[in-house]
Amino acid sequence: MYDITIIGAGIIGTLLAHELSRYELNVLVVEKEADVAEGASGANSAIIHSGHDPKPGTLKCRYNLLGNRMYPDLCKQLQVDYEANGAFVVATSKAEEENLDVLIRQCEERSIPFEVLTGDQAREEEPNLSPDVTKVLSLPTTGIIMPFEVAIAAMEEAMMNGVELKLDYEVRTIDRDEEGFVINGEIKTKMIVNCAGAHCDEITEMLEPSPYKVETRKGEYFVLDHMDVPFVKHTIYPVPSEKGKGVLAMPTIHGNVLLGPDSEYCQDVEDDSTGKGLDYVRKEIAKTVVNIPFNKMIHTFAGLRPHIDLNDFYIKEDDNIENFIHIAGIESPGLTSAPAIAKDVAENIILPRYKDRAVKAEYRRRRPFIDMRHMSDEEKAELIKKDPAFGQIICRCEKISEGQIVDVINRECGARTVKGVKMRCRPGMGRCQGGFCEVEVARILAEQLKEDVRDVRLDRKGSNIVLANAKEDL
Ligand SMILES: Cc1cc2nc3c(=O)[nH]c(=O)nc-3n(C[C@H](O)[C@H](O)[C@H](O)COP(=O)(O)OP(=O)(O)OC[C@H]3O[C@@H](n4cnc5c(N)ncnc54)[C@H](O)[C@@H]3O)c2cc1C
């Protein structure tokens, strides 16, 4: 019997598991995909927003402000990257300048550090800003992370401290019994936390009519290769509209640049294909930046926002079912808000039911992924001397060695798919997008997992066709 079962290993589920792993509790996380962060948490803008734009009085506003302040320490603790790159919100007309003034007032009221710049002042720092930009709100506490890296690290540390994770485990039924709940007729648990993102309403409907309906809004992106002189250093937002934050240009932790997203209603909650939205992104982005190096485009992707009809996050114990907790409607700024939501739900909803459970006497910390980019030649030589696999380069675009790949497989919450390896240590993230190294990564996965290479999965959809075709090469 589990004390708590968390459904969904996105950023919310993994950070909640991490928070709960500090206590003497029996916690299970179930995830229908082959890895964590395969939903919205794996495909988004990766921005830790300052909190300048959510509507006053909303949960979005409250958790955004708190989460923004928590990220630097959280990332330090989890040993993952965080960069306070800062943001520019740019106005290109008188009407937009007036809307910018509303955001400036909100920054004052919310104690968010800011500066107001003229277009020319901003262009000194960001030469590729459009000449049409007349006024800029600069937000230095805006940051960037690698969202899947945070989720993976949180889950890894939670597991090192006793939390259990079941991947490839889809919740299909929930029944109630005298002690709590029974999931899929086999998992007994006293409490359920519903963090199923786009599927939160389906999970609730396994017990009762859902108080909210989730609909997904797709956002598509271009990914540009890293360049010697970065195209933008800050996150560049247009002035937000009723439709949301608009189309942005932002650097990533690894020096790529993302352009996007659009926001289109999408009937199929799993449809992450790209196409139509990219034309809109190309048109809109030209309003705020110029000299866009589309010839550096190496990839496109889409993420799906789980929007609910209540227009705010829905975070509470169910009105009718005791010990069934909703964390639903977590669209933007959900990534930013996640640590604050996890802490609040743990401290104010879950832990008061388990007052007798102590904080664990010992807590194990994870070690960071091995990143050879920042090592000196001497450090690299030392590593290769200990294990020659670190001298065997598998991904030539991103310069990732076999030793790094082996390391990300052989951990708690280790990679089980080619995409899982890519998300942890980047083979396939470069210009060739895995064209050269994918088969090698599959070979290493097969060796480490002791599987037949033809059974190694590429991604969450489980496809291994490419690998089957490449069988002769292996
Ligand atoms: C295009 C886009 C851009 C965004 N940009 C930002 C940004 O820059 N900054 C920001 O703060 N926020 C941003 N967001 C919002 C942020 O990404 C989300 O709020 C956040 O990732 C939601 O996390 P989650 O854990 O609730 O959901 P998810 O990450 O979707 O996780 C839910 C998990 O539940 C699993 N699941 C579902 N059903 C079942 C089942 N039956 N059984 C088992 N498991 C199940 C899913 O597989 C999934 O892994 C963006 C979102 C999108 C889509």
The ligand as an SDF file (V2000), in Angstrom:
LIG
                    3D

 53 58  0  0  0  0  0  0  0  0999 V2000
    4.4550   25.5870  -26.1210 C   0  0  0  0  0  0  0  0  0  0  0  0
    4.6050   25.7640  -24.6360 C   0  0  0  0  0  0  0  0  0  0  0  0
    5.4490   26.7400  -24.1160 C   0  0  0  0  0  0  0  0  0  0  0  0
    5.5660   26.9150  -22.7340 C   0  0  0  0  0  0  0  0  0  0  0  0
    6.5090   27.7620  -22.2480 N   0  0  0  0  0  0  0  0  0  0  0  0
    6.6480   27.9000  -20.9100 C   0  0  0  0  0  0  0  0  0  0  0  0
    7.6710   28.7320  -20.3790 C   0  0  0  0  0  0  0  0  0  0  0  0
    8.5390   29.2280  -21.0980 O   0  0  0  0  0  0  0  0  0  0  0  0
    7.7010   28.9360  -19.0430 N   0  0  0  0  0  0  0  0  0  0  0  0
    6.7810   28.3650  -18.2060 C   0  0  0  0  0  0  0  0  0  0  0  0
    6.8260   28.6540  -17.0160 O   0  0  0  0  0  0  0  0  0  0  0  0
    5.8470   27.5060  -18.6750 N   0  0  0  0  0  0  0  0  0  0  0  0
    5.7810   27.2500  -20.0020 C   0  0  0  0  0  0  0  0  0  0  0  0
    4.8610   26.3710  -20.4910 N   0  0  0  0  0  0  0  0  0  0  0  0
    4.0100   25.6330  -19.5680 C   0  0  0  0  0  0  0  0  0  0  0  0
    4.7040   24.4010  -18.9800 C   0  0  0  0  0  0  0  0  0  0  0  0
    5.4270   23.6950  -19.9600 O   0  0  0  0  0  0  0  0  0  0  0  0
    3.6260   23.5000  -18.3750 C   0  0  0  0  0  0  0  0  0  0  0  0
    2.8350   24.2770  -17.5290 O   0  0  0  0  0  0  0  0  0  0  0  0
    4.2170   22.3630  -17.5650 C   0  0  0  0  0  0  0  0  0  0  0  0
    5.1950   21.6790  -18.2990 O   0  0  0  0  0  0  0  0  0  0  0  0
    3.1030   21.4090  -17.1620 C   0  0  0  0  0  0  0  0  0  0  0  0
    3.6670   20.3740  -16.4200 O   0  0  0  0  0  0  0  0  0  0  0  0
    2.7850   19.1430  -15.9420 P   0  0  0  0  0  0  0  0  0  0  0  0
    3.6760   18.2770  -15.1620 O   0  0  0  0  0  0  0  0  0  0  0  0
    1.5260   19.6270  -15.3260 O   0  0  0  0  0  0  0  0  0  0  0  0
    2.3030   18.4280  -17.3040 O   0  0  0  0  0  0  0  0  0  0  0  0
    3.0640   17.4450  -18.3050 P   0  0  0  0  0  0  0  0  0  0  0  0
    4.4660   17.8060  -18.4760 O   0  0  0  0  0  0  0  0  0  0  0  0
    2.2310   17.3690  -19.5340 O   0  0  0  0  0  0  0  0  0  0  0  0
    3.0420   16.0540  -17.5300 O   0  0  0  0  0  0  0  0  0  0  0  0
    1.9050   15.2510  -17.4260 C   0  0  0  0  0  0  0  0  0  0  0  0
    2.3640   13.8040  -17.4950 C   0  0  0  0  0  0  0  0  0  0  0  0
    1.2750   12.9380  -17.2000 O   0  0  0  0  0  0  0  0  0  0  0  0
    1.4060   11.7750  -17.9770 C   0  0  0  0  0  0  0  0  0  0  0  0
    0.1060   11.0990  -18.0450 N   0  0  0  0  0  0  0  0  0  0  0  0
   -1.0120   11.5740  -18.6440 C   0  0  0  0  0  0  0  0  0  0  0  0
   -1.9990   10.6640  -18.5420 N   0  0  0  0  0  0  0  0  0  0  0  0
   -1.5030    9.6070  -17.8620 C   0  0  0  0  0  0  0  0  0  0  0  0
   -2.0500    8.3550  -17.4620 C   0  0  0  0  0  0  0  0  0  0  0  0
   -3.3050    8.0120  -17.7510 N   0  0  0  0  0  0  0  0  0  0  0  0
   -1.2590    7.4900  -16.7830 N   0  0  0  0  0  0  0  0  0  0  0  0
    0.0340    7.8190  -16.4820 C   0  0  0  0  0  0  0  0  0  0  0  0
    0.6000    8.9890  -16.8640 N   0  0  0  0  0  0  0  0  0  0  0  0
   -0.1610    9.8770  -17.5390 C   0  0  0  0  0  0  0  0  0  0  0  0
    1.8790   12.3280  -19.3050 C   0  0  0  0  0  0  0  0  0  0  0  0
    2.4690   11.3380  -20.1210 O   0  0  0  0  0  0  0  0  0  0  0  0
    2.8450   13.4140  -18.8780 C   0  0  0  0  0  0  0  0  0  0  0  0
    4.1770   12.9570  -18.8030 O   0  0  0  0  0  0  0  0  0  0  0  0
    4.7700   26.1330  -21.8740 C   0  0  0  0  0  0  0  0  0  0  0  0
    3.9410   25.1330  -22.3930 C   0  0  0  0  0  0  0  0  0  0  0  0
    3.9000   24.9110  -23.7630 C   0  0  0  0  0  0  0  0  0  0  0  0
    3.1290   23.7590  -24.2860 C   0  0  0  0  0  0  0  0  0  0  0  0
  1  2  1  0
  2  3  1  0
  2 52  2  0
  3  4  2  0
  4  5  1  0
  4 50  1  0
  5  6  2  0
  6  7  1  0
  6 13  1  0
  7  8  2  0
  7  9  1  0
  9 10  1  0
 10 11  2  0
 10 12  1  0
 12 13  2  0
 13 14  1  0
 14 15  1  0
 14 50  1  0
 15 16  1  0
 16 17  1  0
 16 18  1  0
 18 19  1  0
 18 20  1  0
 20 21  1  0
 20 22  1  0
 22 23  1  0
 23 24  1  0
 24 25  2  0
 24 26  1  0
 24 27  1  0
 27 28  1  0
 28 29  2  0
 28 30  1  0
 28 31  1  0
 31 32  1  0
 32 33  1  0
 33 34  1  0
 33 48  1  0
 34 35  1  0
 35 36  1  0
 35 46  1  0
 36 37  1  0
 36 45  1  0
 37 38  2  0
 38 39  1  0
 39 40  1  0
 39 45  2  0
 40 41  1  0
 40 42  2  0
 42 43  1  0
 43 44  2  0
 44 45  1  0
 46 47  1  0
 46 48  1  0
 48 49  1  0
 50 51  2  0
 51 52  1  0
 52 53  1  0
M  END
$$$$
